[in-house]
Amino acid sequence: MVTTYNLTLKISRYDPAGKRGWIQDYQLEAGRIQRFVDLFRKINEEQDPTLTWGSSCEHGQCGTCSVIVNGKPLLACELLVEKAVKYFATTTFSIEPLDVAPVLRDLVVDLAEAYARIDKVKPYIIDPAPPPTKGHEYAIDPKLLDRYVNATRCINCFCCVSACLAGHKNFLGPNAMLASIVRVMDPREKEKKERLKILYSDQGLYRCHSSQACSFVCPKEINVAHFMALAKAGEFNQDL
């Protein structure tokens, strides 16, 4: 069994002061179960302290470490060296920042701008309904519970947005659509019509090309494309 790999990381760099971008190669030896965030940290500690990248929880729950590796958006904290070598069939990896927002430096993008698209769908309860009985929980049909919980697992890592073939200028994005669909399904939300108006707006669902790229790259394995297909079919507005 191979225990270490000699890797080449071809990392996209960007200096905002000089507005200069370039690709920088790093050679390093890595263990089979090291994650790509570990590789970035190893580069910082042993080769180049100026390499800038993002991370927070490093447990696949925050989406801060999202990057594009050999063309595929993914979480750097979940990608193990051994799995990457097998999946991509190479020890050379091209690493770029997500293209969902302007690059701030190297692998870090302006997530505030990316989140602005999600804000447009109002990913919160607009008009909360009172509980059916004082002191009791909001009711939800057990048949719908699994589907609802699955949709709420989105961590807004923006991998789906980066992979989406519809582009970012005219489409709010798969994760924004999912955030709105979650609230349409939410039994606490009374304002369904406003949500559907957003979903079917000129930046909404019908910008989706149904390529299913969003589902393919989702690190939480949510079938985002399926939820959007249900919304296109009117699944969530039958009672309106």
C-alpha positions, 0 to 999 in steps of 0.5 A, a space after each residue: 500500500 502506498 503511504 505517501 505521494 509526491 504531489 504537484 499543486 498548481 495553485 492559482 494566485 492573485 495579488 490584489 495590490 498589483 492586480 496580478 494573477 499567476 499559477 504557482 507550482 508547489 512540490 510536496 510529499 503528502 500522506 495518504 489520509 491528509 486532506 487538501 487543507 492540510 496540504 495548504 497548511 503544509 505549504 504555509 509552514 514549510 514553503 510559502 507563508 503568503 499562500 492565502 486560502 480559507 477554512 473554518 470548521 474543517 469538518 464539512 459543515 461551513 463551506 469556507 474551504 470550497 475550491 475547484 480541484 482539476 475542474 471540480 468544485 469541492 470542499 478541501 477539508 473533505 478531499 483526502 490525498 489518496 481519494 484525490 489521486 484515485 478519483 482524478 488518476 493523477 498526482 498533479 492538481 490544478 487548484 483554483 478559487 470558486 468563480 462565484 464572486 470576485 477573488 480577494 486573494 489567491 483562493 479566497 473569494 468575496 463571499 459577501 457578494 456571493 451571499 447577496 444572491 441568497 439574500 434576495 430570496 429571503 432565506 428566513 421566515 417572512 410571516 410565521 404562523 402560530 403553533 397549532 396548539 399553544 405550547 406545541 411544536 409546528 406540525 409537519 407531515 411525516 411523509 414530507 419530513 425526510 424530504 424537508 430535512 434533506 433540503 435543509 442540509 445545505 451549507 451554502 458552500 457555493 460548489 453547486 453555483 460554481 458548477 451550474 451551467 446557467 451562469 451567475 449573472 442572470 440566475 440567483 443560483 441553485 443554493 438560493 433556489 433551494 433556500 427558498 424551496 425550504 421555506 415554501 415547505 416550512 410549515 411555519 411560513 404563511 407567506 408562500 405567494 411571495 416566495 413563489 413569486 421569487 422562485 418564478 422570477 426572471 432570475 429564478 427557476 426557469 434560468 436552470 438548464 436542468 444539467 444536474 451539475 449542482 447535484 453532482 458536486 454537492 458535498 452534502 449529497 443533496 439532489 438539488 436538481 430534483 428539488 428544482 424540478 419539483 418546484 418547476 412542476 408546481 409541487 410546492 404551490 398546489 395548495 395556493 
